[in-house]
């Protein structure tokens, strides 16, 4: 059964629009409208369905960019009436899956980014904590060595002072004798 094709005036009347809307939207949204042998636009169910979507989105207050995104994001295309072989069906199924996965990723990108950011932040914090502990341990060792050197020097000074005191003491005793 051949699909019924309609002229632009008939489709505009059916959608409750002016013909210039259809021409403008065709250009604005880069729609491919089939033409007959005389070059006139011929609209099938698929094209009418697309224009109905555009009209409804316009009426809902969406701007052109939002409509373009929604039109390009249509996951399940309007059904074709021609018979498809198995490989064509598989290709169409793969395209649908790719679109679904793409949309799912886009919808989850903020959540995924937050999770990645959180994990990276946790790892960075742990690594910084580890590095700070290493540095503190190195500084502690350095301060212990410095402390030991100061004590050794104090001890050496005390010994020198004690030996000087002994000398003075023995010198006095010799003088007294």
Secondary structure, DSSP 8 states (H G I E B T S, - for coil): -----B-HHHHHHHHT--HHHHHHHHHHTT----B-TTS-B-B-HHHHHHHHHHHHHHHTT--HHHHHHHHHT--S-----S---HHHHHHHHHHHHHHHHHHHHHHHHHHHHHHHHHHHHHHHHHHHHHHHHHHHHHHHHHHHHHHHHHHHHHHHHHHHHHHHHHHHHHHHHHHH-
